[in-house]
């Protein structure tokens, strides 16, 4: 009992609520969104190409939306934008059920991508606002686990209930999102986390749009981290798309193997996320990112030279261990360099790294078609290691800037 009490007292109640809401919303979303292509093909007359365009528009909008959402949250407050983004998400889920026109569905997908990226960026910023610096890495790790827990349970629960990918699932997702928004609003009022400050930190003066732009233009460390993030997401983003194509064409029962690998990825995260996070907390953020990138590179080499199911599964486990190390460390690294009154903006800038989700499948597909799978996997492993150059550069620039600021403060005093 005392253990659970300590866990509860270690974080702000709203952080706990956001964590629970992340599981709840990702669980209901995984009953609907992964099946969107099937749902649209069954309920509309759209061709596969148009359906692909609709589905791809959301993540593309999210690349810009995270950055925009971060800036807006720093200017106007976290709570208001989070609630607004969840209302928009709910409207988008309802829209998928009631509309079948190509242009309307395209706009709905763009709306979904923008609102989801708003929510993701702003919720991370609020968690950072309400958590002391030493605990933020663990919070980001738990958030990553919460997302994967919802994604692992959602499709199975939807299938068990017989609603996966149906209009009912989309409506249920919309309803659950609105319920979570209402609960979040009530709890924010109870704990006096208002829009009058940046995420509840009344002592921090909010930056103006001009100040935000001025700082972003000069922050080369942030740019280095974003470029490093784009490269790593390029490696991770291509994995499922190009790996599935490679297995289907080159391995016996390749489609079945791909399903096993995706399950191995999910269960590795669920089983090893917490112990691995605890194990590496003693090391620097750069060390964690470096180890993660190296593991992803080894996993890619494993994909390149595996010929049996067991070796592919082993390579996927190694790749996933790298993923576990990198995702929370990237968030914590951005958090570490961000001014308190611009945390949302910096998280938003970091979300630009999701551009790699487009570059990975595109570039990986070109190399796969031209040179084959092994060459493509080796190239992705090399990209993972090259990303460390940018993380190292960003870390060094931030340390130099911190030393200069420290010297200036001492000189003034």
MIFI-480062 format. One record per residue (C-alpha): residue number from 1; residue in one letter; x, y, z. Coordinates in steps of 0.2 Angstrom, whole numbers, plus 5000, padded with zeros to 4 digits. Layout:
! residues N
  seq  type    xx    yy    zz
  NUM     A     X     Y     Z
...
***
This chain:
! residues 413
  seq  type    xx    yy    zz
    1     X  5000  5000  5000
    2     X  5014  5012  5005
    3     X  5022  5008  4988
    4     X  5007  5014  4978
    5     X  5006  5029  4989
    6     X  5023  5034  4985
    7     X  5020  5032  4967
    8     X  5005  5043  4968
    9     X  5014  5056  4978
   10     X  5029  5056  4966
   11     X  5019  5065  4952
   12     X  5006  5078  4950
   13     X  4988  5071  4950
   14     X  4986  5078  4932
   15     X  5001  5069  4926
   16     X  4993  5053  4933
   17     X  4977  5058  4924
   18     X  4986  5061  4907
   19     X  4994  5044  4909
   20     X  4978  5035  4912
   21     X  4969  5045  4898
   22     X  4983  5040  4886
   23     X  4980  5022  4889
   24     X  4961  5025  4887
   25     X  4961  5035  4872
   26     X  4975  5025  4863
   27     X  4965  5009  4867
   28     X  4949  5015  4859
   29     X  4958  5023  4844
   30     X  4967  5007  4840
   31     X  4949  4999  4838
   32     X  4946  5011  4824
   33     X  4961  5020  4816
   34     X  4971  5004  4811
   35     X  4956  4998  4801
   36     X  4952  5015  4793
   37     X  4958  5009  4776
   38     X  4947  4993  4777
   39     X  4932  5004  4783
   40     X  4933  5016  4769
   41     X  4935  5002  4756
   42     X  4919  4994  4763
   43     X  4908  5010  4765
   44     X  4914  5021  4750
   45     X  4917  5019  4732
   46     X  4935  5026  4733
   47     X  4950  5018  4725
   48     X  4964  5011  4735
   49     X  4975  5026  4729
   50     X  4963  5039  4736
   51     X  4961  5029  4752
   52     X  4980  5029  4754
   53     X  4980  5048  4750
   54     X  4967  5051  4764
   55     X  4976  5041  4777
   56     X  4993  5048  4773
   57     X  4987  5066  4774
   58     X  4984  5065  4793
   59     X  5002  5061  4798
   60     X  5009  5074  4785
   61     X  4998  5087  4793
   62     X  5004  5081  4810
   63     X  5022  5085  4805
   64     X  5017  5104  4805
   65     X  5004  5103  4818
   66     X  5015  5098  4832
   67     X  5026  5113  4830
   68     X  5011  5125  4828
   69     X  5002  5117  4843
   70     X  5018  5120  4854
   71     X  5019  5138  4849
   72     X  5000  5141  4852
   73     X  5001  5132  4869
   74     X  5016  5143  4875
   75     X  5006  5159  4869
   76     X  4989  5154  4875
   77     X  4990  5140  4888
   78     X  4991  5121  4888
   79     X  4973  5117  4895
   80     X  4963  5127  4882
   81     X  4972  5119  4867
   82     X  4972  5102  4874
   83     X  4953  5102  4877
   84     X  4950  5110  4860
   85     X  4961  5097  4851
   86     X  4952  5083  4859
   87     X  4935  5090  4853
   88     X  4942  5092  4836
   89     X  4948  5074  4836
   90     X  4931  5068  4842
   91     X  4923  5078  4827
   92     X  4935  5069  4815
   93     X  4930  5052  4821
   94     X  4912  5056  4819
   95     X  4916  5063  4802
   96     X  4923  5047  4795
   97     X  4907  5038  4799
   98     X  4895  5051  4791
   99     X  4905  5057  4775
  100     X  4910  5048  4760
  101     X  4916  5062  4748
  102     X  4934  5062  4744
  103     X  4938  5080  4748
  104     X  4928  5080  4764
  105     X  4937  5064  4770
  106     X  4954  5072  4765
  107     X  4949  5088  4776
  108     X  4944  5076  4790
  109     X  4960  5067  4789
  110     X  4970  5083  4789
  111     X  4960  5089  4804
  112     X  4963  5072  4813
  113     X  4982  5074  4810
  114     X  4983  5092  4816
  115     X  4972  5089  4832
  116     X  4981  5073  4837
  117     X  4998  5082  4835
  118     X  4992  5097  4845
  119     X  4986  5085  4859
  120     X  5002  5075  4859
  121     X  5014  5090  4859
  122     X  5004  5099  4872
  123     X  5001  5084  4884
  124     X  5020  5081  4884
  125     X  5023  5099  4888
  126     X  5010  5099  4902
  127     X  5018  5084  4909
  128     X  5035  5092  4909
  129     X  5028  5108  4917
  130     X  5021  5098  4931
  131     X  5035  5086  4934
  132     X  5052  5091  4942
  133     X  5067  5089  4930
  134     X  5074  5073  4938
  135     X  5058  5063  4935
  136     X  5054  5068  4918
  137     X  5063  5054  4909
  138     X  5053  5042  4919
  139     X  5037  5051  4915
  140     X  5041  5051  4896
  141     X  5045  5032  4897
  142     X  5029  5028  4906
  143     X  5019  5039  4893
  144     X  5027  5028  4879
  145     X  5023  5013  4888
  146     X  5005  5019  4891
  147     X  5003  5022  4872
  148     X  5009  5004  4868
  149     X  4998  4996  4881
  150     X  4983  5004  4873
  151     X  4988  4999  4856
  152     X  4992  4981  4861
  153     X  4975  4979  4870
  154     X  4963  4990  4858
  155     X  4963  4979  4842
  156     X  4961  4963  4852
  157     X  4947  4970  4863
  158     X  4938  4977  4848
  159     X  4939  4960  4839
  160     X  4932  4952  4855
  161     X  4918  4964  4855
  162     X  4915  4962  4837
  163     X  4917  4981  4833
  164     X  4935  4983  4827
  165     X  4935  4994  4812
  166     X  4916  4997  4812
  167     X  4906  5013  4813
  168     X  4902  5009  4831
  169     X  4921  5009  4835
  170     X  4923  5026  4827
  171     X  4909  5033  4837
  172     X  4915  5025  4853
  173     X  4932  5033  4850
  174     X  4924  5050  4848
  175     X  4913  5048  4864
  176     X  4928  5042  4874
  177     X  4939  5056  4868
  178     X  4925  5069  4874
  179     X  4923  5060  4891
  180     X  4942  5062  4894
  181     X  4942  5080  4888
  182     X  4928  5083  4901
  183     X  4937  5074  4915
  184     X  4953  5083  4911
  185     X  4944  5100  4911
  186     X  4936  5097  4928
  187     X  4952  5091  4936
  188     X  4962  5106  4929
  189     X  4949  5117  4938
  190     X  4951  5107  4954
  191     X  4970  5109  4954
  192     X  4969  5127  4948
  193     X  4979  5123  4932
  194     X  4972  5137  4921
  195     X  4976  5145  4904
  196     X  4982  5160  4913
  197     X  4999  5153  4913
  198     X  5010  5141  4903
  199     X  5004  5124  4909
  200     X  5001  5129  4927
  201     X  5017  5138  4931
  202     X  5011  5155  4936
  203     X  5029  5161  4941
  204     X  5035  5159  4923
  205     X  5033  5174  4911
  206     X  5026  5168  4894
  207     X  5036  5172  4879
  208     X  5029  5183  4865
  209     X  5028  5177  4847
  210     X  5043  5188  4842
  211     X  5053  5181  4857
  212     X  5049  5163  4852
  213     X  5054  5166  4834
  214     X  5070  5176  4839
  215     X  5076  5161  4850
  216     X  5072  5148  4838
  217     X  5082  5156  4824
  218     X  5097  5156  4835
  219     X  5096  5139  4843
  220     X  5107  5128  4833
  221     X  5107  5115  4847
  222     X  5088  5112  4844
  223     X  5091  5111  4825
  224     X  5104  5098  4828
  225     X  5093  5088  4839
  226     X  5078  5089  4826
  227     X  5089  5083  4812
  228     X  5096  5069  4822
  229     X  5078  5065  4826
  230     X  5072  5065  4808
  231     X  5086  5053  4804
  232     X  5081  5041  4818
  233     X  5063  5042  4814
  234     X  5067  5038  4796
  235     X  5075  5022  4801
  236     X  5060  5018  4813
  237     X  5047  5024  4801
  238     X  5053  5013  4786
  239     X  5054  4997  4797
  240     X  5036  4991  4796
  241     X  5032  4997  4778
  242     X  5048  4991  4769
  243     X  5051  4976  4781
  244     X  5033  4969  4777
  245     X  5036  4971  4758
  246     X  5053  4962  4759
  247     X  5046  4948  4769
  248     X  5032  4945  4758
  249     X  5043  4944  4742
  250     X  5058  4935  4749
  251     X  5053  4924  4764
  252     X  5041  4909  4765
  253     X  5026  4913  4774
  254     X  5032  4931  4775
  255     X  5016  4939  4779
  256     X  5013  4928  4794
  257     X  5031  4931  4799
  258     X  5028  4950  4799
  259     X  5013  4948  4810
  260     X  5024  4938  4822
  261     X  5037  4952  4822
  262     X  5025  4966  4825
  263     X  5019  4956  4840
  264     X  5037  4953  4846
  265     X  5039  4972  4845
  266     X  5024  4976  4855
  267     X  5027  4963  4869
  268     X  5045  4968  4870
  269     X  5040  4986  4874
  270     X  5027  4980  4887
  271     X  5038  4968  4896
  272     X  5055  4977  4895
  273     X  5051  4996  4895
  274     X  5050  4998  4914
  275     X  5065  4987  4919
  276     X  5076  4994  4905
  277     X  5071  5012  4909
  278     X  5076  5010  4927
  279     X  5092  5002  4922
  280     X  5098  5016  4911
  281     X  5093  5031  4922
  282     X  5111  5032  4929
  283     X  5118  5036  4912
  284     X  5118  5052  4902
  285     X  5104  5056  4889
  286     X  5117  5055  4875
  287     X  5123  5039  4881
  288     X  5105  5032  4881
  289     X  5102  5039  4863
  290     X  5119  5032  4857
  291     X  5115  5015  4864
  292     X  5098  5015  4857
  293     X  5104  5020  4839
  294     X  5117  5006  4840
  295     X  5104  4993  4845
  296     X  5093  4999  4830
  297     X  5108  4998  4818
  298     X  5112  4980  4824
  299     X  5093  4976  4822
  300     X  5094  4982  4804
  301     X  5109  4972  4801
  302     X  5100  4957  4808
  303     X  5085  4960  4796
  304     X  5098  4961  4782
  305     X  5106  4944  4785
  306     X  5093  4934  4793
  307     X  5086  4919  4784
  308     X  5075  4910  4797
  309     X  5060  4916  4808
  310     X  5070  4914  4824
  311     X  5084  4926  4818
  312     X  5071  4939  4812
  313     X  5062  4938  4829
  314     X  5079  4941  4838
  315     X  5083  4955  4826
  316     X  5066  4963  4830
  317     X  5069  4962  4849
  318     X  5086  4970  4847
  319     X  5078  4984  4836
  320     X  5064  4987  4849
  321     X  5076  4988  4863
  322     X  5084  5003  4854
  323     X  5067  5010  4851
  324     X  5064  5009  4870
  325     X  5080  5018  4874
  326     X  5078  5032  4861
  327     X  5060  5038  4862
  328     X  5059  5044  4880
  329     X  5077  5050  4879
  330     X  5073  5061  4864
  331     X  5059  5070  4874
  332     X  5070  5072  4889
  333     X  5084  5079  4879
  334     X  5073  5092  4871
  335     X  5065  5096  4888
  336     X  5083  5099  4895
  337     X  5087  5113  4883
  338     X  5070  5121  4882
  339     X  5067  5137  4892
  340     X  5053  5135  4904
  341     X  5041  5147  4895
  342     X  5044  5139  4878
  343     X  5043  5121  4882
  344     X  5028  5118  4871
  345     X  5037  5127  4856
  346     X  5052  5116  4858
  347     X  5042  5100  4860
  348     X  5033  5105  4844
  349     X  5049  5108  4835
  350     X  5055  5091  4840
  351     X  5039  5084  4832
  352     X  5045  5089  4815
  353     X  5056  5074  4817
  354     X  5040  5064  4812
  355     X  5045  5070  4794
  356     X  5055  5054  4795
  357     X  5039  5044  4795
  358     X  5037  5050  4777
  359     X  5055  5049  4772
  360     X  5058  5032  4778
  361     X  5045  5022  4768
  362     X  5049  5033  4753
  363     X  5068  5032  4753
  364     X  5067  5014  4759
  365     X  5055  5009  4746
  366     X  5067  5016  4732
  367     X  5082  5007  4738
  368     X  5072  4991  4741
  369     X  5066  4991  4723
  370     X  5083  4996  4716
  371     X  5096  4987  4726
  372     X  5086  4974  4737
  373     X  5082  4972  4755
  374     X  5099  4968  4762
  375     X  5107  4984  4755
  376     X  5092  4994  4761
  377     X  5093  4987  4779
  378     X  5112  4991  4780
  379     X  5109  5009  4773
  380     X  5096  5012  4787
  381     X  5108  5005  4800
  382     X  5121  5017  4794
  383     X  5108  5032  4795
  384     X  5105  5027  4813
  385     X  5123  5029  4817
  386     X  5125  5045  4807
  387     X  5111  5053  4818
  388     X  5123  5052  4833
  389     X  5134  5065  4825
  390     X  5119  5078  4826
  391     X  5115  5073  4844
  392     X  5133  5075  4849
  393     X  5134  5092  4840
  394     X  5118  5097  4848
  395     X  5124  5092  4866
  396     X  5140  5101  4864
  397     X  5132  5117  4858
  398     X  5120  5117  4872
  399     X  5134  5114  4885
  400     X  5144  5128  4877
  401     X  5129  5140  4878
  402     X  5126  5135  4896
  403     X  5144  5139  4901
  404     X  5143  5156  4892
  405     X  5127  5160  4901
  406     X  5134  5155  4918
  407     X  5149  5166  4915
  408     X  5138  5181  4910
  409     X  5128  5179  4926
  410     X  5143  5178  4937
  411     X  5150  5194  4928
  412     X  5134  5204  4931
  413     X  5133  5199  4949
***
